[in-house]
């Protein structure tokens, strides 16, 4: 029982930590630098991002649990890809908000998008629902990529 609690806690906390690290670069910029940017007309209001990302990080954690519990051997690739997408997610915040570079963030989000797609496919092979739970994340990052592109174009 104790091992299950540790697994669940680990799975839920690790993605949230990545989110908190990203927020360190984001939060202070929302009312300063980001507020000065020309916004695309389809950009959602600022308040929507925190709850959406919290939910997405929660889904990531839930998707990881069946992978950890799986009896399949050689899950190293699944763990590496999962960890890589978390790191890339943090780096997007660093590039866009921390370095105030929509161009660098746009370049980076392409890699993030590919790694999330890989993550979905790898997780899906191990546990169907684990892969499915990552689809909202993939869709949101797809939207974020388009949004990032327009921020870059509008603010060159």
BAROVO-288404 format. One record per atom (N, C-alpha, C, O): atom name; residue in one letter; residue number from 0; x, y, z. Coordinates in Angstrom, 1 decimal, m for minus. Example, Ala and Ser with C-alpha at 12.3 -4.5 7.8 and 13.67 -1.06 7.14 Angstrom:
% BAROVO-288404
- atome;residu;num;X;Y;Z
- N;A;0;13.2;m5.7;7.8
- CA;A;0;12.3;m4.5;7.8
- C;A;0;13.2;m3.3;7.8
- O;A;0;14.2;m3.3;8.5
- N;S;1;12.8;m2.2;7.1
- CA;S;1;13.7;m1.1;7.1
- C;S;1;12.9;0.0;7.9
- O;S;1;13.4;1.1;8.0
//
This chain:
% BAROVO-288404
- atome;residu;num;X;Y;Z
- N;X;0;0.8;m1.2;0.0
- CA;X;0;0.0;0.0;0.0
- C;X;0;0.9;1.3;0.0
- O;X;0;0.6;2.2;m0.7
- N;X;1;1.9;1.3;0.8
- CA;X;1;2.8;2.4;0.9
- C;X;1;3.5;2.7;m0.4
- O;X;1;3.6;3.8;m0.8
- N;X;2;3.9;1.6;m1.1
- CA;X;2;4.5;1.7;m2.4
- C;X;2;3.6;2.4;m3.4
- O;X;2;4.0;3.2;m4.2
- N;X;3;2.3;2.0;m3.4
- CA;X;3;1.3;2.6;m4.3
- C;X;3;1.1;4.1;m4.0
- O;X;3;1.0;4.9;m4.9
- N;X;4;1.1;4.5;m2.8
- CA;X;4;1.0;5.9;m2.4
- C;X;4;2.2;6.7;m2.9
- O;X;4;2.0;7.8;m3.4
- N;X;5;3.4;6.1;m2.8
- CA;X;5;4.6;6.7;m3.2
- C;X;5;4.5;6.9;m4.8
- O;X;5;4.9;8.0;m5.3
- N;X;6;4.1;5.9;m5.5
- CA;X;6;4.0;5.9;m6.9
- C;X;6;3.0;7.0;m7.4
- O;X;6;3.3;7.8;m8.3
- N;X;7;1.8;7.0;m6.8
- CA;X;7;0.8;8.0;m7.1
- C;X;7;1.3;9.4;m6.9
- O;X;7;1.2;10.3;m7.7
- N;X;8;1.9;9.6;m5.7
- CA;X;8;2.5;10.9;m5.3
- C;X;8;3.5;11.3;m6.3
- O;X;8;3.5;12.5;m6.8
- N;X;9;4.4;10.5;m6.6
- CA;X;9;5.5;10.7;m7.6
- C;X;9;4.9;11.2;m8.9
- O;X;9;5.3;12.2;m9.5
- N;X;10;4.0;10.4;m9.4
- CA;X;10;3.4;10.6;m10.8
- C;X;10;2.7;12.0;m10.8
- O;X;10;2.8;12.7;m11.8
- N;X;11;2.0;12.3;m9.7
- CA;X;11;1.3;13.6;m9.7
- C;X;11;2.2;14.8;m9.5
- O;X;11;1.9;15.9;m10.0
- N;X;12;3.2;14.6;m8.6
- CA;X;12;4.0;15.7;m8.2
- C;X;12;5.0;16.1;m9.3
- O;X;12;5.2;17.3;m9.5
- N;X;13;5.7;15.2;m9.9
- CA;X;13;6.7;15.5;m10.9
- C;X;13;6.3;16.5;m12.0
- O;X;13;6.9;17.5;m12.2
- N;X;14;5.1;16.2;m12.7
- CA;X;14;4.7;17.2;m13.7
- C;X;14;4.4;18.5;m13.1
- O;X;14;4.6;19.6;m13.7
- N;X;15;3.8;18.5;m11.9
- CA;X;15;3.5;19.8;m11.3
- C;X;15;4.7;20.6;m10.9
- O;X;15;4.7;21.9;m11.0
- N;X;16;5.8;19.9;m10.6
- CA;X;16;7.1;20.6;m10.3
- C;X;16;7.6;21.3;m11.6
- O;X;16;8.0;22.4;m11.6
- N;X;17;7.4;20.6;m12.7
- CA;X;17;7.8;21.1;m14.0
- C;X;17;7.0;22.4;m14.3
- O;X;17;7.5;23.4;m14.7
- N;X;18;5.7;22.3;m14.0
- CA;X;18;4.8;23.5;m14.2
- C;X;18;5.2;24.6;m13.3
- O;X;18;5.2;25.8;m13.7
- N;X;19;5.6;24.3;m12.0
- CA;X;19;6.0;25.4;m11.1
- C;X;19;7.3;26.1;m11.6
- O;X;19;7.5;27.3;m11.5
- N;X;20;8.2;25.2;m12.1
- CA;X;20;9.5;25.8;m12.6
- C;X;20;9.2;26.7;m13.8
- O;X;20;9.7;27.8;m13.9
- N;X;21;8.3;26.3;m14.7
- CA;X;21;8.0;27.1;m15.8
- C;X;21;7.3;28.4;m15.3
- O;X;21;7.5;29.5;m15.9
- N;X;22;6.5;28.3;m14.3
- CA;X;22;5.8;29.5;m13.8
- C;X;22;6.7;30.5;m13.2
- O;X;22;6.4;31.7;m13.2
- N;X;23;7.9;30.1;m12.7
- CA;X;23;8.8;31.0;m12.2
- C;X;23;9.3;32.0;m13.2
- O;X;23;9.6;33.2;m12.9
- N;X;24;9.3;31.5;m14.5
- CA;X;24;9.8;32.4;m15.6
- C;X;24;8.6;33.2;m16.2
- O;X;24;8.8;34.2;m16.9
- N;X;25;7.4;32.7;m16.0
- CA;X;25;6.2;33.2;m16.6
- C;X;25;5.5;34.3;m15.8
- O;X;25;5.2;35.4;m16.3
- N;X;26;5.2;34.0;m14.5
- CA;X;26;4.4;34.8;m13.7
- C;X;26;4.7;36.3;m13.6
- O;X;26;3.9;37.1;m13.8
- N;X;27;6.0;36.6;m13.4
- CA;X;27;6.4;38.0;m13.3
- C;X;27;6.3;38.7;m14.6
- O;X;27;6.2;40.0;m14.6
- N;X;28;6.3;38.0;m15.7
- CA;X;28;6.3;38.6;m17.1
- C;X;28;4.9;38.9;m17.6
- O;X;28;4.7;39.7;m18.5
- N;X;29;3.9;38.3;m17.0
- CA;X;29;2.5;38.5;m17.4
- C;X;29;2.0;39.9;m17.4
- O;X;29;1.4;40.4;m18.3
- N;X;30;2.3;40.6;m16.3
- CA;X;30;1.9;42.0;m16.1
- C;X;30;2.9;43.0;m16.6
- O;X;30;2.7;44.2;m16.6
- N;X;31;4.1;42.5;m17.0
- CA;X;31;5.1;43.5;m17.5
- C;X;31;5.4;43.2;m19.0
- O;X;31;4.6;43.8;m19.8
- N;X;32;6.4;42.5;m19.3
- CA;X;32;6.7;42.4;m20.8
- C;X;32;5.6;41.8;m21.6
- O;X;32;5.3;42.4;m22.7
- N;X;33;5.0;40.7;m21.2
- CA;X;33;3.9;40.1;m21.9
- C;X;33;2.8;41.1;m22.2
- O;X;33;2.1;41.0;m23.3
- N;X;34;2.5;41.9;m21.2
- CA;X;34;1.4;42.9;m21.4
- C;X;34;1.7;43.9;m22.5
- O;X;34;0.7;44.6;m22.9
- N;X;35;2.9;44.1;m22.8
- CA;X;35;3.3;45.1;m23.9
- C;X;35;3.2;44.5;m25.3
- O;X;35;3.3;45.2;m26.3
- N;X;36;3.0;43.2;m25.4
- CA;X;36;3.0;42.5;m26.7
- C;X;36;1.7;42.8;m27.4
- O;X;36;0.6;42.9;m26.8
- N;X;37;1.7;42.8;m28.7
- CA;X;37;0.5;42.8;m29.6
- C;X;37;0.0;41.4;m29.5
- O;X;37;0.7;40.5;m29.9
- N;X;38;m1.3;41.2;m29.1
- CA;X;38;m1.9;39.9;m29.0
- C;X;38;m2.6;39.5;m30.2
- O;X;38;m3.3;40.3;m30.8
- N;X;39;m2.5;38.3;m30.6
- CA;X;39;m3.4;37.8;m31.7
- C;X;39;m4.8;37.9;m31.3
- O;X;39;m5.1;37.7;m30.1
- N;X;40;m5.7;38.1;m32.2
- CA;X;40;m7.1;38.2;m31.8
- C;X;40;m7.7;37.0;m31.2
- O;X;40;m8.7;37.1;m30.4
- N;X;41;m7.2;35.8;m31.4
- CA;X;41;m7.7;34.6;m30.9
- C;X;41;m7.0;34.2;m29.6
- O;X;41;m7.2;33.1;m29.1
- N;X;42;m6.1;35.0;m29.1
- CA;X;42;m5.4;34.7;m27.8
- C;X;42;m6.4;34.6;m26.7
- O;X;42;m7.2;35.6;m26.5
- N;X;43;m6.4;33.6;m25.9
- CA;X;43;m7.3;33.5;m24.7
- C;X;43;m6.9;34.5;m23.7
- O;X;43;m5.8;35.0;m23.6
- N;X;44;m7.8;34.8;m22.8
- CA;X;44;m7.5;35.7;m21.7
- C;X;44;m6.4;35.0;m20.8
- O;X;44;m6.3;33.8;m20.7
- N;X;45;m5.6;35.9;m20.1
- CA;X;45;m4.5;35.4;m19.3
- C;X;45;m4.9;34.4;m18.2
- O;X;45;m4.2;33.5;m17.9
- N;X;46;m6.1;34.6;m17.6
- CA;X;46;m6.5;33.8;m16.5
- C;X;46;m6.7;32.3;m16.9
- O;X;46;m6.7;31.5;m16.0
- N;X;47;m6.9;32.0;m18.1
- CA;X;47;m7.2;30.7;m18.5
- C;X;47;m6.0;29.7;m18.5
- O;X;47;m6.1;28.5;m18.3
- N;X;48;m4.8;30.3;m18.6
- CA;X;48;m3.6;29.5;m18.7
- C;X;48;m3.3;28.7;m17.5
- O;X;48;m2.9;27.5;m17.6
- N;X;49;m3.3;29.3;m16.3
- CA;X;49;m3.0;28.6;m15.1
- C;X;49;m3.9;27.3;m14.9
- O;X;49;m3.4;26.3;m14.6
- N;X;50;m5.2;27.5;m14.9
- CA;X;50;m6.0;26.2;m14.7
- C;X;50;m5.9;25.2;m15.8
- O;X;50;m5.9;24.0;m15.6
- N;X;51;m5.7;25.7;m17.1
- CA;X;51;m5.5;24.7;m18.2
- C;X;51;m4.2;23.9;m18.0
- O;X;51;m4.2;22.7;m18.1
- N;X;52;m3.1;24.6;m17.7
- CA;X;52;m1.8;24.0;m17.5
- C;X;52;m1.8;23.1;m16.2
- O;X;52;m1.2;22.0;m16.2
- N;X;53;m2.5;23.5;m15.2
- CA;X;53;m2.6;22.6;m14.0
- C;X;53;m3.3;21.3;m14.4
- O;X;53;m2.9;20.3;m14.0
- N;X;54;m4.4;21.4;m15.1
- CA;X;54;m5.1;20.2;m15.5
- C;X;54;m4.2;19.4;m16.4
- O;X;54;m4.2;18.1;m16.3
- N;X;55;m3.5;20.0;m17.4
- CA;X;55;m2.7;19.2;m18.3
- C;X;55;m1.6;18.5;m17.5
- O;X;55;m1.3;17.3;m17.8
- N;X;56;m0.9;19.2;m16.6
- CA;X;56;0.1;18.5;m15.8
- C;X;56;m0.5;17.4;m14.9
- O;X;56;0.2;16.4;m14.7
- N;X;57;m1.7;17.6;m14.5
- CA;X;57;m2.4;16.5;m13.7
- C;X;57;m2.6;15.3;m14.6
- O;X;57;m2.4;14.2;m14.2
- N;X;58;m3.1;15.5;m15.9
- CA;X;58;m3.3;14.4;m16.8
- C;X;58;m2.0;13.7;m17.2
- O;X;58;m2.0;12.5;m17.3
- N;X;59;m0.9;14.5;m17.3
- CA;X;59;0.4;13.9;m17.5
- C;X;59;0.8;12.9;m16.4
- O;X;59;1.2;11.8;m16.6
- N;X;60;0.6;13.4;m15.2
- CA;X;60;0.9;12.5;m14.0
- C;X;60;0.0;11.3;m14.0
- O;X;60;0.5;10.2;m13.7
- N;X;61;m1.3;11.4;m14.2
- CA;X;61;m2.2;10.3;m14.3
- C;X;61;m1.8;9.3;m15.4
- O;X;61;m1.8;8.1;m15.2
- N;X;62;m1.3;9.9;m16.5
- CA;X;62;m0.9;9.0;m17.6
- C;X;62;0.3;8.2;m17.3
- O;X;62;0.5;7.1;m17.8
- N;X;63;1.2;8.8;m16.4
- CA;X;63;2.4;8.1;m16.1
- C;X;63;2.2;6.9;m15.2
- O;X;63;3.0;5.9;m15.2
- N;X;64;1.2;6.9;m14.3
- CA;X;64;1.0;5.9;m13.3
- C;X;64;0.8;4.5;m13.9
- O;X;64;1.5;3.6;m13.5
- N;X;65;0.0;4.3;m14.9
- CA;X;65;m0.1;2.9;m15.5
- C;X;65;1.2;2.5;m16.2
- O;X;65;1.5;1.3;m16.2
- N;X;66;2.0;3.4;m16.6
- CA;X;66;3.3;3.1;m17.2
- C;X;66;4.2;2.5;m16.1
- O;X;66;4.8;1.5;m16.3
- N;X;67;4.3;3.2;m15.0
- CA;X;67;5.1;2.7;m13.9
- C;X;67;4.6;1.4;m13.4
- O;X;67;5.4;0.5;m13.1
- N;X;68;3.3;1.2;m13.3
- CA;X;68;2.7;m0.1;m12.8
- C;X;68;2.8;m1.2;m13.8
- O;X;68;2.7;m2.4;m13.5
- N;X;69;3.0;m0.9;m15.1
- CA;X;69;3.1;m1.9;m16.1
- C;X;69;4.2;m3.0;m15.9
- O;X;69;5.2;m2.6;m15.4
- N;X;70;3.8;m4.2;m16.2
- CA;X;70;4.8;m5.3;m16.1
- C;X;70;5.8;m5.4;m17.3
- O;X;70;6.7;m6.2;m17.3
- N;X;71;5.6;m4.5;m18.3
- CA;X;71;6.4;m4.5;m19.4
- C;X;71;7.9;m4.2;m19.0
- O;X;71;8.1;m3.2;m18.2
- N;X;72;8.8;m4.9;m19.5
- CA;X;72;10.2;m4.6;m19.2
- C;X;72;10.7;m3.5;m20.2
- O;X;72;10.0;m3.2;m21.2
- N;X;73;11.8;m2.9;m19.9
- CA;X;73;12.4;m1.9;m20.8
- C;X;73;11.5;m0.7;m21.1
- O;X;73;11.2;m0.4;m22.2
- N;X;74;11.1;m0.1;m20.0
- CA;X;74;10.3;1.1;m20.1
- C;X;74;11.1;2.3;m20.1
- O;X;74;10.6;3.5;m20.0
- N;X;75;12.4;2.2;m20.2
- CA;X;75;13.4;3.3;m20.2
- C;X;75;13.0;4.3;m21.2
- O;X;75;13.1;5.5;m20.9
- N;X;76;12.7;3.9;m22.4
- CA;X;76;12.4;4.9;m23.5
- C;X;76;11.2;5.7;m23.1
- O;X;76;11.2;6.9;m23.3
- N;X;77;10.2;5.0;m22.6
- CA;X;77;9.0;5.8;m22.1
- C;X;77;9.3;6.8;m21.1
- O;X;77;8.8;7.9;m21.2
- N;X;78;10.1;6.5;m20.1
- CA;X;78;10.5;7.4;m19.1
- C;X;78;11.3;8.5;m19.6
- O;X;78;11.2;9.7;m19.3
- N;X;79;12.3;8.2;m20.5
- CA;X;79;13.1;9.3;m21.1
- C;X;79;12.3;10.2;m21.9
- O;X;79;12.5;11.5;m21.8
- N;X;80;11.4;9.7;m22.7
- CA;X;80;10.6;10.6;m23.6
- C;X;80;9.6;11.5;m22.7
- O;X;80;9.5;12.7;m22.9
- N;X;81;9.1;10.9;m21.6
- CA;X;81;8.2;11.6;m20.7
- C;X;81;9.0;12.7;m20.1
- O;X;81;8.6;13.9;m20.0
- N;X;82;10.2;12.4;m19.5
- CA;X;82;11.0;13.4;m18.9
- C;X;82;11.5;14.5;m19.9
- O;X;82;11.5;15.6;m19.5
- N;X;83;11.8;14.1;m21.1
- CA;X;83;12.2;15.0;m22.1
- C;X;83;11.1;16.1;m22.4
- O;X;83;11.4;17.2;m22.6
- N;X;84;9.9;15.6;m22.5
- CA;X;84;8.8;16.5;m22.8
- C;X;84;8.6;17.5;m21.7
- O;X;84;8.2;18.6;m21.9
- N;X;85;8.8;17.0;m20.4
- CA;X;85;8.7;17.9;m19.3
- C;X;85;9.8;19.0;m19.3
- O;X;85;9.5;20.2;m19.1
- N;X;86;11.0;18.6;m19.6
- CA;X;86;12.1;19.5;m19.7
- C;X;86;11.9;20.5;m20.8
- O;X;86;12.1;21.7;m20.6
- N;X;87;11.5;20.0;m22.0
- CA;X;87;11.2;20.9;m23.1
- C;X;87;10.0;21.9;m22.8
- O;X;87;10.1;23.1;m23.2
- N;X;88;9.1;21.4;m22.0
- CA;X;88;8.0;22.3;m21.6
- C;X;88;8.5;23.5;m20.8
- O;X;88;8.1;24.6;m21.0
- N;X;89;9.4;23.2;m19.8
- CA;X;89;10.0;24.2;m19.0
- C;X;89;10.8;25.2;m19.9
- O;X;89;10.8;26.4;m19.7
- N;X;90;11.6;24.6;m20.8
- CA;X;90;12.4;25.5;m21.6
- C;X;90;11.6;26.4;m22.5
- O;X;90;12.0;27.5;m22.8
- N;X;91;10.4;26.0;m22.9
- CA;X;91;9.5;26.9;m23.7
- C;X;91;9.3;28.2;m22.8
- O;X;91;9.4;29.3;m23.3
- N;X;92;8.9;28.0;m21.5
- CA;X;92;8.7;29.1;m20.7
- C;X;92;9.9;30.0;m20.5
- O;X;92;9.9;31.2;m20.5
- N;X;93;11.1;29.3;m20.4
- CA;X;93;12.3;30.1;m20.3
- C;X;93;12.6;30.9;m21.5
- O;X;93;12.9;32.1;m21.4
- N;X;94;12.4;30.3;m22.7
- CA;X;94;12.6;31.0;m24.0
- C;X;94;11.6;32.2;m24.2
- O;X;94;12.0;33.3;m24.5
- N;X;95;10.3;31.8;m24.1
- CA;X;95;9.3;32.8;m24.4
- C;X;95;9.3;33.9;m23.3
- O;X;95;9.4;35.1;m23.7
- N;X;96;9.2;33.6;m22.1
- CA;X;96;9.0;34.6;m21.0
- C;X;96;10.3;35.0;m20.4
- O;X;96;10.6;36.2;m20.3
- N;X;97;11.2;34.0;m20.0
- CA;X;97;12.4;34.4;m19.4
- C;X;97;13.4;35.2;m20.3
- O;X;97;13.9;36.2;m19.8
- N;X;98;13.6;34.7;m21.5
- CA;X;98;14.4;35.4;m22.4
- C;X;98;13.7;36.4;m23.3
- O;X;98;14.3;37.1;m24.1
- N;X;99;12.4;36.4;m23.2
- CA;X;99;11.5;37.3;m24.0
- C;X;99;11.7;37.1;m25.5
- O;X;99;11.9;38.1;m26.2
- N;X;100;11.8;35.8;m25.9
- CA;X;100;12.1;35.5;m27.3
- C;X;100;11.0;34.6;m27.9
- O;X;100;11.2;33.4;m27.8
- N;X;101;10.0;35.2;m28.4
- CA;X;101;9.0;34.3;m29.1
- C;X;101;9.6;33.5;m30.2
- O;X;101;9.1;32.4;m30.5
- N;X;102;10.6;34.0;m30.9
- CA;X;102;11.3;33.3;m32.0
- C;X;102;12.0;32.0;m31.5
- O;X;102;11.8;30.9;m32.0
- N;X;103;12.7;32.1;m30.4
- CA;X;103;13.4;30.9;m29.8
- C;X;103;12.3;29.9;m29.3
- O;X;103;12.5;28.7;m29.4
- N;X;104;11.3;30.5;m28.7
- CA;X;104;10.2;29.6;m28.1
- C;X;104;9.5;28.9;m29.3
- O;X;104;9.1;27.7;m29.1
- N;X;105;9.3;29.6;m30.4
- CA;X;105;8.7;28.9;m31.5
- C;X;105;9.5;27.8;m32.1
- O;X;105;9.0;26.7;m32.4
- N;X;106;10.8;28.0;m32.2
- CA;X;106;11.7;27.0;m32.6
- C;X;106;11.6;25.8;m31.7
- O;X;106;11.6;24.6;m32.1
- N;X;107;11.7;26.1;m30.4
- CA;X;107;11.7;25.0;m29.4
- C;X;107;10.4;24.3;m29.3
- O;X;107;10.4;23.1;m29.0
- N;X;108;9.2;24.9;m29.5
- CA;X;108;7.9;24.3;m29.4
- C;X;108;7.7;23.2;m30.4
- O;X;108;7.0;22.3;m30.3
- N;X;109;8.4;23.4;m31.5
- CA;X;109;8.4;22.3;m32.6
- C;X;109;8.9;21.0;m32.0
- O;X;109;8.4;20.0;m32.3
- N;X;110;10.1;21.1;m31.3
- CA;X;110;10.7;19.9;m30.7
- C;X;110;9.7;19.4;m29.6
- O;X;110;9.5;18.2;m29.5
- N;X;111;9.2;20.3;m28.8
- CA;X;111;8.2;19.8;m27.8
- C;X;111;7.1;19.1;m28.4
- O;X;111;6.7;18.0;m27.9
- N;X;112;6.5;19.6;m29.5
- CA;X;112;5.4;19.0;m30.1
- C;X;112;5.7;17.6;m30.6
- O;X;112;4.9;16.7;m30.4
- N;X;113;6.9;17.4;m31.2
- CA;X;113;7.3;16.1;m31.7
- C;X;113;7.5;15.1;m30.6
- O;X;113;7.0;14.0;m30.7
- N;X;114;8.1;15.6;m29.5
- CA;X;114;8.3;14.7;m28.4
- C;X;114;7.0;14.3;m27.7
- O;X;114;6.9;13.2;m27.2
- N;X;115;6.1;15.3;m27.6
- CA;X;115;4.8;14.9;m27.0
- C;X;115;4.1;13.8;m27.9
- O;X;115;3.5;12.9;m27.4
- N;X;116;4.1;14.0;m29.2
- CA;X;116;3.6;13.0;m30.1
- C;X;116;4.2;11.6;m29.9
- O;X;116;3.6;10.6;m29.8
- N;X;117;5.6;11.6;m29.8
- CA;X;117;6.3;10.4;m29.5
- C;X;117;5.8;9.8;m28.1
- O;X;117;5.6;8.6;m28.0
- N;X;118;5.7;10.7;m27.1
- CA;X;118;5.2;10.2;m25.8
- C;X;118;3.9;9.6;m25.9
- O;X;118;3.6;8.5;m25.3
- N;X;119;3.0;10.2;m26.6
- CA;X;119;1.6;9.6;m26.8
- C;X;119;1.7;8.2;m27.4
- O;X;119;1.1;7.2;m26.9
- N;X;120;2.5;8.1;m28.5
- CA;X;120;2.6;6.8;m29.2
- C;X;120;3.2;5.7;m28.3
- O;X;120;2.8;4.6;m28.3
- N;X;121;4.3;6.1;m27.6
- CA;X;121;5.0;5.1;m26.8
- C;X;121;4.1;4.7;m25.6
- O;X;121;3.9;3.5;m25.3
- N;X;122;3.4;5.7;m24.9
- CA;X;122;2.5;5.3;m23.8
- C;X;122;1.4;4.5;m24.3
- O;X;122;1.0;3.6;m23.7
- N;X;123;0.8;4.9;m25.5
- CA;X;123;m0.3;4.1;m26.0
- C;X;123;0.0;2.6;m26.2
- O;X;123;m0.9;1.8;m26.0
- N;X;124;1.2;2.3;m26.7
- CA;X;124;1.6;0.9;m26.8
- C;X;124;1.7;0.2;m25.5
- O;X;124;1.4;m1.0;m25.5
- N;X;125;2.0;0.9;m24.5
- CA;X;125;2.1;0.2;m23.2
- C;X;125;0.7;0.2;m22.5
- O;X;125;0.3;m0.9;m21.9
- N;X;126;0.0;1.3;m22.5
- CA;X;126;m1.3;1.4;m21.9
- C;X;126;m2.2;2.4;m22.7
- O;X;126;m1.8;3.6;m22.7
- N;X;127;m3.2;1.9;m23.3
- CA;X;127;m4.0;2.8;m24.2
- C;X;127;m4.4;4.1;m23.6
- O;X;127;m4.3;5.1;m24.2
- N;X;128;m5.0;4.0;m22.4
- CA;X;128;m5.5;5.2;m21.7
- C;X;128;m4.3;6.2;m21.3
- O;X;128;m4.6;7.4;m21.3
- N;X;129;m3.2;5.7;m21.1
- CA;X;129;m2.0;6.6;m20.8
- C;X;129;m1.7;7.5;m22.0
- O;X;129;m1.5;8.6;m21.9
- N;X;130;m1.8;6.9;m23.2
- CA;X;130;m1.6;7.6;m24.4
- C;X;130;m2.7;8.6;m24.7
- O;X;130;m2.5;9.8;m25.0
- N;X;131;m4.0;8.2;m24.5
- CA;X;131;m5.1;9.0;m24.7
- C;X;131;m5.1;10.2;m23.8
- O;X;131;m5.5;11.3;m24.2
- N;X;132;m4.7;10.0;m22.5
- CA;X;132;m4.7;11.1;m21.5
- C;X;132;m3.7;12.3;m21.9
- O;X;132;m3.9;13.4;m21.4
- N;X;133;m2.8;12.0;m22.8
- CA;X;133;m1.9;13.0;m23.3
- C;X;133;m2.4;13.8;m24.5
- O;X;133;m1.7;14.8;m24.9
- N;X;134;m3.5;13.4;m25.1
- CA;X;134;m4.0;14.0;m26.3
- C;X;134;m4.4;15.5;m26.0
- O;X;134;m4.1;16.4;m26.8
- N;X;135;m5.1;15.8;m24.9
- CA;X;135;m5.4;17.2;m24.6
- C;X;135;m4.1;18.1;m24.5
- O;X;135;m4.1;19.2;m25.0
- N;X;136;m3.1;17.5;m24.0
- CA;X;136;m1.8;18.2;m23.9
- C;X;136;m1.2;18.5;m25.3
- O;X;136;m0.8;19.6;m25.6
- N;X;137;m1.3;17.5;m26.1
- CA;X;137;m0.8;17.6;m27.5
- C;X;137;m1.6;18.7;m28.3
- O;X;137;m1.1;19.5;m29.0
- N;X;138;m2.9;18.7;m28.1
- CA;X;138;m3.8;19.7;m28.7
- C;X;138;m3.5;21.1;m28.2
- O;X;138;m3.5;22.0;m29.0
- N;X;139;m3.4;21.2;m26.9
- CA;X;139;m3.1;22.5;m26.3
- C;X;139;m1.7;23.1;m26.8
- O;X;139;m1.6;24.3;m27.1
- N;X;140;m0.7;22.2;m26.9
- CA;X;140;0.6;22.7;m27.3
- C;X;140;0.5;23.0;m28.8
- O;X;140;1.2;23.9;m29.3
- N;X;141;m0.3;22.3;m29.6
- CA;X;141;m0.5;22.6;m31.0
- C;X;141;m1.1;24.0;m31.1
- O;X;141;m0.6;24.9;m31.9
- N;X;142;m2.1;24.3;m30.3
- CA;X;142;m2.7;25.7;m30.3
- C;X;142;m1.6;26.7;m29.8
- O;X;142;m1.5;27.8;m30.4
- N;X;143;m0.9;26.3;m28.8
- CA;X;143;0.2;27.2;m28.2
- C;X;143;1.2;27.5;m29.3
- O;X;143;1.7;28.6;m29.4
- N;X;144;1.5;26.5;m30.1
- CA;X;144;2.5;26.8;m31.2
- C;X;144;2.0;27.8;m32.2
- O;X;144;2.7;28.7;m32.7
- N;X;145;0.7;27.7;m32.6
- CA;X;145;0.1;28.6;m33.5
- C;X;145;0.1;30.0;m32.8
- O;X;145;0.4;31.0;m33.5
- N;X;146;m0.3;30.1;m31.6
- CA;X;146;m0.4;31.3;m30.8
- C;X;146;1.0;31.9;m30.8
- O;X;146;1.2;33.1;m31.0
- N;X;147;2.0;31.1;m30.5
- CA;X;147;3.4;31.5;m30.4
- C;X;147;3.9;32.1;m31.7
- O;X;147;4.5;33.2;m31.8
- N;X;148;3.5;31.5;m32.8
- CA;X;148;3.9;32.0;m34.1
- C;X;148;3.3;33.4;m34.4
- O;X;148;4.0;34.2;m34.8
- N;X;149;2.0;33.6;m34.0
- CA;X;149;1.4;34.9;m34.2
- C;X;149;2.0;35.9;m33.3
- O;X;149;2.1;37.1;m33.7
- N;X;150;2.3;35.6;m32.1
- CA;X;150;3.0;36.5;m31.2
- C;X;150;4.4;37.0;m31.8
- O;X;150;4.7;38.1;m31.8
- N;X;151;5.1;36.0;m32.4
- CA;X;151;6.3;36.3;m33.0
- C;X;151;6.2;37.2;m34.2
- O;X;151;6.9;38.3;m34.3
- N;X;152;5.2;36.9;m35.1
- CA;X;152;5.0;37.7;m36.3
- C;X;152;4.5;39.1;m35.9
- O;X;152;4.9;40.1;m36.5
- N;X;153;3.6;39.2;m35.0
- CA;X;153;3.0;40.5;m34.6
- C;X;153;4.0;41.4;m33.8
- O;X;153;3.8;42.6;m33.8
- N;X;154;5.0;40.8;m33.3
- CA;X;154;5.9;41.6;m32.4
- C;X;154;7.4;41.6;m32.8
- O;X;154;8.3;41.8;m32.0
- N;X;155;7.6;41.4;m34.1
- CA;X;155;9.0;41.4;m34.6
- C;X;155;9.6;42.7;m34.4
- O;X;155;10.8;42.9;m34.8
//
